[in-house]
Amino acid sequence: MQNRYQGKFTPSIMGNYCCHKDYQATADWLLTHTRHRPKVAIICGSGLGVLADALQHSDSFKYSDIPNFPQSTVQGHAGQLVFGELRGTACVCMKGRFHMYEGHQPAKVTFPIRVFKLLGVKILIVTNAAGSLADDYKTGDVMIIKDHINLLGLAGQNPLIGPNIEQFGPRFPPMTSAYDKDLCKLAMDICKRLGYTCVHKGIYCMVSGPNFETVAEARFLHSLGADAVGMSTAAEVVVAKHCGLRVFGLSLITNQVKKDYSEKGSVNHDDVLGVSKMRAEMLKALVSEMIVRSINIWTETTFF
């Protein structure tokens, strides 16, 4: 669908790279259309849009109505940007993200992250549906992401390729602490208090998709140290860290990735959505508590 604001903004995002003015134009448009000034941004994975439904006093915008925004085409991704309050904290939530397998360039996939930075966001929470590579993970478990393997980035599809935008960050940003350790610890503490026993800490690997992995590919990824695999998240985190956001990530384990040719059965997207629906309330409770507790922590330490 053609963006009805193209004639006004003529964004350079239509190429492979974006300029600061493109992000700023989108941020300015959003700031004039909502009263909310979010401190936390949440990206909802497949079937996890219920996280956005928890926001109160919300303003919702279709991606097709937002200047410069790409479009989401995947089932389980509603394609809406929702602003609102979660237990008193101003948030913005993406009901659906963008993927490279949809044909988007890395700059488009990660476009919203820098917009969030310009909106005043300090913490990014990324969620995804992922397949388990770890032998002890079960379908329906939750993995708190402690690190990732950006397989696409290593293969030359890094979202930071191209002219560096100094207003956001340095040319060579470190990624040794991509996922905030304090937020990971906070999440584990919350899970323990809430009695969630199906929670792990692990390493996420991003592949391009859209096909699910072969047995040989699954074995290869497992040998690299990956505990779960999916088709999103890592590129978003790279850009978030580049522009100084604190990041917390979690994966909902929606299927077991086959690592043995004798194993029967196969996964499909409907199965993924079914597991997401089953665990939606649990994840909503966890993320809600995370937001409240993290804001309190960073406020006490003059984070904001």
C-alpha positions as protocol buffer text, in pm:
chain_id: "A"
residue {
  index: 1
  type: MET
  ca { x: 0 y: 0 z: 0 }
}
residue {
  index: 2
  type: GLN
  ca { x: 137 y: 341 z: -90 }
}
residue {
  index: 3
  type: ASN
  ca { x: 193 y: 568 z: 207 }
}
residue {
  index: 4
  type: ARG
  ca { x: -30 y: 872 z: 172 }
}
residue {
  index: 5
  type: TYR
  ca { x: 244 y: 1089 z: 324 }
}
residue {
  index: 6
  type: GLN
  ca { x: 508 y: 1004 z: 67 }
}
residue {
  index: 7
  type: GLY
  ca { x: 452 y: 1318 z: -130 }
}
residue {
  index: 8
  type: LYS
  ca { x: 503 y: 1530 z: 180 }
}
residue {
  index: 9
  type: PHE
  ca { x: 805 y: 1357 z: 327 }
}
residue {
  index: 10
  type: THR
  ca { x: 976 y: 1195 z: 24 }
}
residue {
  index: 11
  type: PRO
  ca { x: 1182 y: 977 z: 260 }
}
residue {
  index: 12
  type: SER
  ca { x: 1517 y: 835 z: 161 }
}
residue {
  index: 13
  type: ILE
  ca { x: 1410 y: 512 z: 335 }
}
residue {
  index: 14
  type: MET
  ca { x: 1285 y: 404 z: -6 }
}
residue {
  index: 15
  type: GLY
  ca { x: 1651 y: 321 z: -73 }
}
residue {
  index: 16
  type: ASN
  ca { x: 1876 y: 98 z: 135 }
}
residue {
  index: 17
  type: TYR
  ca { x: 1965 y: 363 z: 394 }
}
residue {
  index: 18
  type: CYS
  ca { x: 1782 y: 623 z: 601 }
}
residue {
  index: 19
  type: CYS
  ca { x: 1882 y: 974 z: 700 }
}
residue {
  index: 20
  type: HIS
  ca { x: 1833 y: 1138 z: 1039 }
}
residue {
  index: 21
  type: LYS
  ca { x: 1566 y: 1360 z: 888 }
}
residue {
  index: 22
  type: ASP
  ca { x: 1356 y: 1053 z: 799 }
}
residue {
  index: 23
  type: TYR
  ca { x: 1352 y: 931 z: 1158 }
}
residue {
  index: 24
  type: GLN
  ca { x: 1292 y: 1282 z: 1289 }
}
residue {
  index: 25
  type: ALA
  ca { x: 1001 y: 1341 z: 1051 }
}
residue {
  index: 26
  type: THR
  ca { x: 830 y: 1025 z: 1174 }
}
residue {
  index: 27
  type: ALA
  ca { x: 896 y: 1109 z: 1540 }
}
residue {
  index: 28
  type: ASP
  ca { x: 763 y: 1463 z: 1495 }
}
residue {
  index: 29
  type: TRP
  ca { x: 445 y: 1331 z: 1331 }
}
residue {
  index: 30
  type: LEU
  ca { x: 383 y: 1089 z: 1616 }
}
residue {
  index: 31
  type: LEU
  ca { x: 451 y: 1352 z: 1883 }
}
residue {
  index: 32
  type: THR
  ca { x: 187 y: 1575 z: 1730 }
}
residue {
  index: 33
  type: HIS
  ca { x: -70 y: 1294 z: 1717 }
}
residue {
  index: 34
  type: THR
  ca { x: -42 y: 1154 z: 2071 }
}
residue {
  index: 35
  type: ARG
  ca { x: -11 y: 1307 z: 2414 }
}
residue {
  index: 36
  type: HIS
  ca { x: 194 y: 1014 z: 2541 }
}
residue {
  index: 37
  type: ARG
  ca { x: 568 y: 1049 z: 2587 }
}
residue {
  index: 38
  type: PRO
  ca { x: 690 y: 690 z: 2621 }
}
residue {
  index: 39
  type: LYS
  ca { x: 988 y: 581 z: 2828 }
}
residue {
  index: 40
  type: VAL
  ca { x: 952 y: 212 z: 2737 }
}
residue {
  index: 41
  type: ALA
  ca { x: 904 y: 54 z: 2393 }
}
residue {
  index: 42
  type: ILE
  ca { x: 781 y: -303 z: 2346 }
}
residue {
  index: 43
  type: ILE
  ca { x: 808 y: -506 z: 2026 }
}
residue {
  index: 44
  type: CYS
  ca { x: 555 y: -789 z: 2015 }
}
residue {
  index: 45
  type: GLY
  ca { x: 650 y: -1116 z: 1851 }
}
residue {
  index: 46
  type: SER
  ca { x: 417 y: -1349 z: 1662 }
}
residue {
  index: 47
  type: GLY
  ca { x: 84 y: -1380 z: 1842 }
}
residue {
  index: 48
  type: LEU
  ca { x: 198 y: -1163 z: 2134 }
}
residue {
  index: 49
  type: GLY
  ca { x: -1 y: -849 z: 2049 }
}
residue {
  index: 50
  type: VAL
  ca { x: -192 y: -898 z: 2376 }
}
residue {
  index: 51
  type: LEU
  ca { x: 92 y: -707 z: 2540 }
}
residue {
  index: 52
  type: ALA
  ca { x: -27 y: -395 z: 2361 }
}
residue {
  index: 53
  type: ASP
  ca { x: -385 y: -462 z: 2465 }
}
residue {
  index: 54
  type: ALA
  ca { x: -282 y: -408 z: 2827 }
}
residue {
  index: 55
  type: LEU
  ca { x: -211 y: -39 z: 2764 }
}
residue {
  index: 56
  type: GLN
  ca { x: -463 y: 208 z: 2906 }
}
residue {
  index: 57
  type: HIS
  ca { x: -570 y: 545 z: 2762 }
}
residue {
  index: 58
  type: SER
  ca { x: -426 y: 427 z: 2433 }
}
residue {
  index: 59
  type: ASP
  ca { x: -374 y: 593 z: 2098 }
}
residue {
  index: 60
  type: SER
  ca { x: -337 y: 350 z: 1808 }
}
residue {
  index: 61
  type: PHE
  ca { x: -198 y: 412 z: 1461 }
}
residue {
  index: 62
  type: LYS
  ca { x: -191 y: 181 z: 1161 }
}
residue {
  index: 63
  type: TYR
  ca { x: 156 y: 145 z: 1017 }
}
residue {
  index: 64
  type: SER
  ca { x: 14 y: 251 z: 681 }
}
residue {
  index: 65
  type: ASP
  ca { x: -80 y: 589 z: 831 }
}
residue {
  index: 66
  type: ILE
  ca { x: 260 y: 664 z: 985 }
}
residue {
  index: 67
  type: PRO
  ca { x: 506 y: 856 z: 765 }
}
residue {
  index: 68
  type: ASN
  ca { x: 801 y: 647 z: 646 }
}
residue {
  index: 69
  type: PHE
  ca { x: 691 y: 333 z: 831 }
}
residue {
  index: 70
  type: PRO
  ca { x: 720 y: -3 z: 654 }
}
residue {
  index: 71
  type: GLN
  ca { x: 428 y: -246 z: 646 }
}
residue {
  index: 72
  type: SER
  ca { x: 388 y: -576 z: 831 }
}
residue {
  index: 73
  type: THR
  ca { x: 247 y: -861 z: 623 }
}
residue {
  index: 74
  type: VAL
  ca { x: 275 y: -1163 z: 856 }
}
residue {
  index: 75
  type: GLN
  ca { x: -18 y: -1343 z: 1019 }
}
residue {
  index: 76
  type: GLY
  ca { x: -16 y: -1270 z: 1392 }
}
residue {
  index: 77
  type: HIS
  ca { x: 130 y: -920 z: 1338 }
}
residue {
  index: 78
  type: ALA
  ca { x: -153 y: -666 z: 1347 }
}
residue {
  index: 79
  type: GLY
  ca { x: 53 y: -377 z: 1205 }
}
residue {
  index: 80
  type: GLN
  ca { x: -30 y: -114 z: 1464 }
}
residue {
  index: 81
  type: LEU
  ca { x: 171 y: 122 z: 1682 }
}
residue {
  index: 82
  type: VAL
  ca { x: -1 y: 168 z: 2018 }
}
residue {
  index: 83
  type: PHE
  ca { x: 77 y: 439 z: 2274 }
}
residue {
  index: 84
  type: GLY
  ca { x: -61 y: 423 z: 2626 }
}
residue {
  index: 85
  type: GLU
  ca { x: 6 y: 373 z: 2994 }
}
residue {
  index: 86
  type: LEU
  ca { x: 88 y: 52 z: 3175 }
}
residue {
  index: 87
  type: ARG
  ca { x: 39 y: 91 z: 3548 }
}
residue {
  index: 88
  type: GLY
  ca { x: 127 y: 458 z: 3523 }
}
residue {
  index: 89
  type: THR
  ca { x: 425 y: 424 z: 3288 }
}
residue {
  index: 90
  type: ALA
  ca { x: 404 y: 572 z: 2938 }
}
residue {
  index: 91
  type: CYS
  ca { x: 480 y: 306 z: 2676 }
}
residue {
  index: 92
  type: VAL
  ca { x: 473 y: 251 z: 2302 }
}
residue {
  index: 93
  type: CYS
  ca { x: 407 y: -95 z: 2165 }
}
residue {
  index: 94
  type: MET
  ca { x: 453 y: -244 z: 1820 }
}
residue {
  index: 95
  type: LYS
  ca { x: 178 y: -494 z: 1741 }
}
residue {
  index: 96
  type: GLY
  ca { x: 382 y: -663 z: 1474 }
}
residue {
  index: 97
  type: ARG
  ca { x: 739 y: -612 z: 1360 }
}
residue {
  index: 98
  type: PHE
  ca { x: 914 y: -618 z: 1023 }
}
residue {
  index: 99
  type: HIS
  ca { x: 1124 y: -903 z: 885 }
}
residue {
  index: 100
  type: MET
  ca { x: 1382 y: -930 z: 614 }
}
residue {
  index: 101
  type: TYR
  ca { x: 1198 y: -1228 z: 466 }
}
residue {
  index: 102
  type: GLU
  ca { x: 914 y: -988 z: 381 }
}
residue {
  index: 103
  type: GLY
  ca { x: 1156 y: -814 z: 146 }
}
residue {
  index: 104
  type: HIS
  ca { x: 1257 y: -531 z: 380 }
}
residue {
  index: 105
  type: GLN
  ca { x: 1614 y: -405 z: 393 }
}
residue {
  index: 106
  type: PRO
  ca { x: 1781 y: -399 z: 737 }
}
residue {
  index: 107
  type: ALA
  ca { x: 1728 y: -21 z: 757 }
}
residue {
  index: 108
  type: LYS
  ca { x: 1352 y: -73 z: 721 }
}
residue {
  index: 109
  type: VAL
  ca { x: 1338 y: -364 z: 964 }
}
residue {
  index: 110
  type: THR
  ca { x: 1497 y: -151 z: 1235 }
}
residue {
  index: 111
  type: PHE
  ca { x: 1347 y: 186 z: 1139 }
}
residue {
  index: 112
  type: PRO
  ca { x: 1114 y: 212 z: 1443 }
}
residue {
  index: 113
  type: ILE
  ca { x: 1398 y: 170 z: 1694 }
}
residue {
  index: 114
  type: ARG
  ca { x: 1560 y: 504 z: 1615 }
}
residue {
  index: 115
  type: VAL
  ca { x: 1218 y: 668 z: 1605 }
}
residue {
  index: 116
  type: PHE
  ca { x: 1164 y: 539 z: 1960 }
}
residue {
  index: 117
  type: LYS
  ca { x: 1493 y: 697 z: 2063 }
}
residue {
  index: 118
  type: LEU
  ca { x: 1377 y: 1033 z: 1928 }
}
residue {
  index: 119
  type: LEU
  ca { x: 1046 y: 993 z: 2113 }
}
residue {
  index: 120
  type: GLY
  ca { x: 1236 y: 973 z: 2442 }
}
residue {
  index: 121
  type: VAL
  ca { x: 1234 y: 597 z: 2497 }
}
residue {
  index: 122
  type: LYS
  ca { x: 1499 y: 467 z: 2739 }
}
residue {
  index: 123
  type: ILE
  ca { x: 1424 y: 93 z: 2759 }
}
residue {
  index: 124
  type: LEU
  ca { x: 1344 y: -145 z: 2472 }
}
residue {
  index: 125
  type: ILE
  ca { x: 1171 y: -476 z: 2543 }
}
residue {
  index: 126
  type: VAL
  ca { x: 1186 y: -721 z: 2253 }
}
residue {
  index: 127
  type: THR
  ca { x: 981 y: -1040 z: 2243 }
}
residue {
  index: 128
  type: ASN
  ca { x: 971 y: -1317 z: 1987 }
}
residue {
  index: 129
  type: ALA
  ca { x: 848 y: -1666 z: 1913 }
}
residue {
  index: 130
  type: ALA
  ca { x: 1140 y: -1904 z: 1876 }
}
residue {
  index: 131
  type: GLY
  ca { x: 1224 y: -2268 z: 1817 }
}
residue {
  index: 132
  type: SER
  ca { x: 1418 y: -2457 z: 2083 }
}
residue {
  index: 133
  type: LEU
  ca { x: 1763 y: -2592 z: 2004 }
}
residue {
  index: 134
  type: ALA
  ca { x: 1844 y: -2668 z: 2369 }
}
residue {
  index: 135
  type: ASP
  ca { x: 1767 y: -3024 z: 2473 }
}
residue {
  index: 136
  type: ASP
  ca { x: 1607 y: -2923 z: 2804 }
}
residue {
  index: 137
  type: TYR
  ca { x: 1368 y: -2656 z: 2670 }
}
residue {
  index: 138
  type: LYS
  ca { x: 1002 y: -2750 z: 2625 }
}
residue {
  index: 139
  type: THR
  ca { x: 729 y: -2596 z: 2414 }
}
residue {
  index: 140
  type: GLY
  ca { x: 570 y: -2316 z: 2613 }
}
residue {
  index: 141
  type: ASP
  ca { x: 888 y: -2233 z: 2807 }
}
residue {
  index: 142
  type: VAL
  ca { x: 1024 y: -1879 z: 2822 }
}
residue {
  index: 143
  type: MET
  ca { x: 1387 y: -1793 z: 2750 }
}
residue {
  index: 144
  type: ILE
  ca { x: 1529 y: -1468 z: 2880 }
}
residue {
  index: 145
  type: ILE
  ca { x: 1787 y: -1367 z: 2619 }
}
residue {
  index: 146
  type: LYS
  ca { x: 2134 y: -1317 z: 2766 }
}
residue {
  index: 147
  type: ASP
  ca { x: 2309 y: -1284 z: 2430 }
}
residue {
  index: 148
  type: HIS
  ca { x: 2253 y: -1343 z: 2059 }
}
residue {
  index: 149
  type: ILE
  ca { x: 2419 y: -1468 z: 1743 }
}
residue {
  index: 150
  type: ASN
  ca { x: 2331 y: -1230 z: 1462 }
}
residue {
  index: 151
  type: LEU
  ca { x: 2388 y: -1474 z: 1178 }
}
residue {
  index: 152
  type: LEU
  ca { x: 2261 y: -1225 z: 918 }
}
residue {
  index: 153
  type: GLY
  ca { x: 2489 y: -954 z: 1052 }
}
residue {
  index: 154
  type: LEU
  ca { x: 2787 y: -1185 z: 1031 }
}
residue {
  index: 155
  type: ALA
  ca { x: 2690 y: -1256 z: 670 }
}
residue {
  index: 156
  type: GLY
  ca { x: 2688 y: -889 z: 571 }
}
residue {
  index: 157
  type: GLN
  ca { x: 2327 y: -794 z: 648 }
}
residue {
  index: 158
  type: ASN
  ca { x: 2400 y: -574 z: 948 }
}
residue {
  index: 159
  type: PRO
  ca { x: 2155 y: -282 z: 994 }
}
residue {
  index: 160
  type: LEU
  ca { x: 2447 y: -47 z: 1070 }
}
residue {
  index: 161
  type: ILE
  ca { x: 2605 y: -95 z: 728 }
}
residue {
  index: 162
  type: GLY
  ca { x: 2612 y: 229 z: 533 }
}
residue {
  index: 163
  type: PRO
  ca { x: 2680 y: 588 z: 638 }
}
residue {
  index: 164
  type: ASN
  ca { x: 2692 y: 616 z: 1017 }
}
residue {
  index: 165
  type: ILE
  ca { x: 2444 y: 861 z: 1169 }
}
residue {
  index: 166
  type: GLU
  ca { x: 2650 y: 1026 z: 1441 }
}
residue {
  index: 167
  type: GLN
  ca { x: 2341 y: 1171 z: 1613 }
}
residue {
  index: 168
  type: PHE
  ca { x: 2252 y: 816 z: 1717 }
}
residue {
  index: 169
  type: GLY
  ca { x: 2584 y: 654 z: 1799 }
}
residue {
  index: 170
  type: PRO
  ca { x: 2947 y: 573 z: 1709 }
}
residue {
  index: 171
  type: ARG
  ca { x: 3070 y: 400 z: 1396 }
}
residue {
  index: 172
  type: PHE
  ca { x: 3183 y: 87 z: 1585 }
}
residue {
  index: 173
  type: PRO
  ca { x: 2950 y: 21 z: 1880 }
}
residue {
  index: 174
  type: PRO
  ca { x: 3041 y: -260 z: 2124 }
}
residue {
  index: 175
  type: MET
  ca { x: 2792 y: -547 z: 2163 }
}
residue {
  index: 176
  type: THR
  ca { x: 2947 y: -731 z: 2457 }
}
residue {
  index: 177
  type: SER
  ca { x: 2656 y: -622 z: 2679 }
}
residue {
  index: 178
  type: ALA
  ca { x: 2377 y: -607 z: 2423 }
}
residue {
  index: 179
  type: TYR
  ca { x: 2119 y: -732 z: 2675 }
}
residue {
  index: 180
  type: ASP
  ca { x: 2110 y: -537 z: 3000 }
}
residue {
  index: 181
  type: LYS
  ca { x: 2230 y: -763 z: 3285 }
}
residue {
  index: 182
  type: ASP
  ca { x: 2034 y: -576 z: 3551 }
}
residue {
  index: 183
  type: LEU
  ca { x: 1712 y: -615 z: 3355 }
}
residue {
  index: 184
  type: CYS
  ca { x: 1782 y: -985 z: 3301 }
}
residue {
  index: 185
  type: LYS
  ca { x: 1838 y: -1034 z: 3674 }
}
residue {
  index: 186
  type: LEU
  ca { x: 1522 y: -838 z: 3751 }
}
residue {
  index: 187
  type: ALA
  ca { x: 1323 y: -1061 z: 3516 }
}
residue {
  index: 188
  type: MET
  ca { x: 1454 y: -1378 z: 3679 }
}
residue {
  index: 189
  type: ASP
  ca { x: 1365 y: -1241 z: 4022 }
}
residue {
  index: 190
  type: ILE
  ca { x: 1013 y: -1156 z: 3906 }
}
residue {
  index: 191
  type: CYS
  ca { x: 965 y: -1501 z: 3753 }
}
residue {
  index: 192
  type: LYS
  ca { x: 1074 y: -1663 z: 4078 }
}
residue {
  index: 193
  type: ARG
  ca { x: 836 y: -1447 z: 4280 }
}
residue {
  index: 194
  type: LEU
  ca { x: 547 y: -1519 z: 4044 }
}
residue {
  index: 195
  type: GLY
  ca { x: 618 y: -1892 z: 4059 }
}
residue {
  index: 196
  type: TYR
  ca { x: 713 y: -1932 z: 3693 }
}
residue {
  index: 197
  type: THR
  ca { x: 930 y: -2245 z: 3673 }
}
residue {
  index: 198
  type: CYS
  ca { x: 948 y: -2277 z: 3293 }
}
residue {
  index: 199
  type: VAL
  ca { x: 1200 y: -1995 z: 3252 }
}
residue {
  index: 200
  type: HIS
  ca { x: 1557 y: -2020 z: 3120 }
}
residue {
  index: 201
  type: LYS
  ca { x: 1842 y: -1785 z: 3031 }
}
residue {
  index: 202
  type: GLY
  ca { x: 1994 y: -1856 z: 2693 }
}
residue {
  index: 203
  type: ILE
  ca { x: 2139 y: -1747 z: 2362 }
}
residue {
  index: 204
  type: TYR
  ca { x: 1917 y: -1654 z: 2068 }
}
residue {
  index: 205
  type: CYS
  ca { x: 2022 y: -1695 z: 1705 }
}
residue {
  index: 206
  type: MET
  ca { x: 1866 y: -1489 z: 1426 }
}
residue {
  index: 207
  type: VAL
  ca { x: 1829 y: -1642 z: 1079 }
}
residue {
  index: 208
  type: SER
  ca { x: 1653 y: -1491 z: 780 }
}
residue {
  index: 209
  type: GLY
  ca { x: 1368 y: -1739 z: 722 }
}
residue {
  index: 210
  type: PRO
  ca { x: 1098 y: -1771 z: 610 }
}
residue {
  index: 211
  type: ASN
  ca { x: 1154 y: -2145 z: 602 }
}
residue {
  index: 212
  type: PHE
  ca { x: 1207 y: -2337 z: 923 }
}
residue {
  index: 213
  type: GLU
  ca { x: 1545 y: -2504 z: 971 }
}
residue {
  index: 214
  type: THR
  ca { x: 1668 y: -2832 z: 825 }
}
residue {
  index: 215
  type: VAL
  ca { x: 1811 y: -3094 z: 1059 }
}
residue {
  index: 216
  type: ALA
  ca { x: 2163 y: -3014 z: 943 }
}
residue {
  index: 217
  type: GLU
  ca { x: 2108 y: -2641 z: 999 }
}
residue {
  index: 218
  type: ALA
  ca { x: 1965 y: -2705 z: 1345 }
}
residue {
  index: 219
  type: ARG
  ca { x: 2267 y: -2913 z: 1440 }
}
residue {
  index: 220
  type: PHE
  ca { x: 2499 y: -2642 z: 1309 }
}
residue {
  index: 221
  type: LEU
  ca { x: 2327 y: -2365 z: 1508 }
}
residue {
  index: 222
  type: HIS
  ca { x: 2327 y: -2577 z: 1822 }
}
residue {
  index: 223
  type: SER
  ca { x: 2699 y: -2640 z: 1781 }
}
residue {
  index: 224
  type: LEU
  ca { x: 2753 y: -2262 z: 1774 }
}
residue {
  index: 225
  type: GLY
  ca { x: 2601 y: -2237 z: 2122 }
}
residue {
  index: 226
  type: ALA
  ca { x: 2251 y: -2120 z: 2030 }
}
residue {
  index: 227
  type: ASP
  ca { x: 1967 y: -2228 z: 2259 }
}
residue {
  index: 228
  type: ALA
  ca { x: 1685 y: -2092 z: 2044 }
}
residue {
  index: 229
  type: VAL
  ca { x: 1642 y: -1975 z: 1686 }
}
residue {
  index: 230
  type: GLY
  ca { x: 1409 y: -1725 z: 1521 }
}
residue {
  index: 231
  type: MET
  ca { x: 1374 y: -1477 z: 1236 }
}
residue {
  index: 232
  type: SER
  ca { x: 1389 y: -1142 z: 1416 }
}
residue {
  index: 233
  type: THR
  ca { x: 1517 y: -943 z: 1716 }
}
residue {
  index: 234
  type: ALA
  ca { x: 1897 y: -938 z: 1678 }
}
residue {
  index: 235
  type: ALA
  ca { x: 1900 y: -658 z: 1419 }
}
residue {
  index: 236
  type: GLU
  ca { x: 1664 y: -450 z: 1635 }
}
residue {
  index: 237
  type: VAL
  ca { x: 1890 y: -498 z: 1936 }
}
residue {
  index: 238
  type: VAL
  ca { x: 2200 y: -394 z: 1740 }
}
residue {
  index: 239
  type: VAL
  ca { x: 2037 y: -63 z: 1646 }
}
residue {
  index: 240
  type: ALA
  ca { x: 1899 y: -13 z: 1996 }
}
residue {
  index: 241
  type: LYS
  ca { x: 2244 y: -52 z: 2150 }
}
residue {
  index: 242
  type: HIS
  ca { x: 2393 y: 175 z: 1884 }
}
residue {
  index: 243
  type: CYS
  ca { x: 2165 y: 458 z: 1996 }
}
residue {
  index: 244
  type: GLY
  ca { x: 2204 y: 397 z: 2368 }
}
residue {
  index: 245
  type: LEU
  ca { x: 1887 y: 213 z: 2470 }
}
residue {
  index: 246
  type: ARG
  ca { x: 1882 y: -46 z: 2748 }
}
residue {
  index: 247
  type: VAL
  ca { x: 1751 y: -375 z: 2612 }
}
residue {
  index: 248
  type: PHE
  ca { x: 1562 y: -667 z: 2761 }
}
residue {
  index: 249
  type: GLY
  ca { x: 1466 y: -961 z: 2542 }
}
residue {
  index: 250
  type: LEU
  ca { x: 1267 y: -1278 z: 2582 }
}
residue {
  index: 251
  type: SER
  ca { x: 1173 y: -1567 z: 2357 }
}
residue {
  index: 252
  type: LEU
  ca { x: 862 y: -1777 z: 2388 }
}
residue {
  index: 253
  type: ILE
  ca { x: 955 y: -2132 z: 2290 }
}
residue {
  index: 254
  type: THR
  ca { x: 683 y: -2233 z: 2047 }
}
residue {
  index: 255
  type: ASN
  ca { x: 833 y: -2550 z: 1899 }
}
residue {
  index: 256
  type: GLN
  ca { x: 1115 y: -2800 z: 1922 }
}
residue {
  index: 257
  type: VAL
  ca { x: 1359 y: -2773 z: 1632 }
}
residue {
  index: 258
  type: LYS
  ca { x: 1435 y: -3118 z: 1496 }
}
residue {
  index: 259
  type: LYS
  ca { x: 1801 y: -3219 z: 1534 }
}
residue {
  index: 260
  type: ASP
  ca { x: 1755 y: -3588 z: 1452 }
}
residue {
  index: 261
  type: TYR
  ca { x: 1639 y: -3735 z: 1122 }
}
residue {
  index: 262
  type: SER
  ca { x: 1441 y: -4003 z: 1307 }
}
residue {
  index: 263
  type: GLU
  ca { x: 1216 y: -3745 z: 1477 }
}
residue {
  index: 264
  type: LYS
  ca { x: 870 y: -3718 z: 1327 }
}
residue {
  index: 265
  type: GLY
  ca { x: 642 y: -3418 z: 1284 }
}
residue {
  index: 266
  type: SER
  ca { x: 701 y: -3066 z: 1162 }
}
residue {
  index: 267
  type: VAL
  ca { x: 625 y: -2714 z: 1275 }
}
residue {
  index: 268
  type: ASN
  ca { x: 399 y: -2457 z: 1109 }
}
residue {
  index: 269
  type: HIS
  ca { x: 306 y: -2096 z: 1180 }
}
residue {
  index: 270
  type: ASP
  ca { x: -40 y: -2184 z: 1315 }
}
residue {
  index: 271
  type: ASP
  ca { x: 127 y: -2398 z: 1584 }
}
residue {
  index: 272
  type: VAL
  ca { x: 346 y: -2101 z: 1676 }
}
residue {
  index: 273
  type: LEU
  ca { x: 45 y: -1874 z: 1715 }
}
residue {
  index: 274
  type: GLY
  ca { x: -134 y: -2136 z: 1924 }
}
residue {
  index: 275
  type: VAL
  ca { x: 147 y: -2155 z: 2179 }
}
residue {
  index: 276
  type: SER
  ca { x: 170 y: -1774 z: 2186 }
}
residue {
  index: 277
  type: LYS
  ca { x: -198 y: -1752 z: 2274 }
}
residue {
  index: 278
  type: MET
  ca { x: -155 y: -2012 z: 2549 }
}
residue {
  index: 279
  type: ARG
  ca { x: 123 y: -1815 z: 2720 }
}
residue {
  index: 280
  type: ALA
  ca { x: -2 y: -1463 z: 2647 }
}
residue {
  index: 281
  type: GLU
  ca { x: -131 y: -1388 z: 2996 }
}
residue {
  index: 282
  type: MET
  ca { x: 188 y: -1513 z: 3160 }
}
residue {
  index: 283
  type: LEU
  ca { x: 403 y: -1293 z: 2938 }
}
residue {
  index: 284
  type: LYS
  ca { x: 176 y: -995 z: 2992 }
}
residue {
  index: 285
  type: ALA
  ca { x: 214 y: -1032 z: 3368 }
}
residue {
  index: 286
  type: LEU
  ca { x: 592 y: -1065 z: 3340 }
}
residue {
  index: 287
  type: VAL
  ca { x: 638 y: -770 z: 3106 }
}
residue {
  index: 288
  type: SER
  ca { x: 401 y: -549 z: 3309 }
}
residue {
  index: 289
  type: GLU
  ca { x: 594 y: -617 z: 3628 }
}
residue {
  index: 290
  type: MET
  ca { x: 922 y: -565 z: 3443 }
}
residue {
  index: 291
  type: ILE
  ca { x: 816 y: -222 z: 3326 }
}
residue {
  index: 292
  type: VAL
  ca { x: 704 y: -102 z: 3668 }
}
residue {
  index: 293
  type: ARG
  ca { x: 1007 y: -238 z: 3850 }
}
residue {
  index: 294
  type: SER
  ca { x: 1261 y: -123 z: 3590 }
}
residue {
  index: 295
  type: ILE
  ca { x: 1125 y: 230 z: 3582 }
}
residue {
  index: 296
  type: ASN
  ca { x: 1145 y: 247 z: 3961 }
}
residue {
  index: 297
  type: ILE
  ca { x: 1505 y: 124 z: 3957 }
}
residue {
  index: 298
  type: TRP
  ca { x: 1624 y: 363 z: 3690 }
}
residue {
  index: 299
  type: THR
  ca { x: 1435 y: 656 z: 3844 }
}
residue {
  index: 300
  type: GLU
  ca { x: 1610 y: 592 z: 4176 }
}
residue {
  index: 301
  type: THR
  ca { x: 1947 y: 593 z: 3999 }
}
residue {
  index: 302
  type: THR
  ca { x: 1863 y: 911 z: 3800 }
}
residue {
  index: 303
  type: PHE
  ca { x: 1845 y: 704 z: 3482 }
}
residue {
  index: 304
  type: PHE
  ca { x: 1582 y: 937 z: 3342 }
}
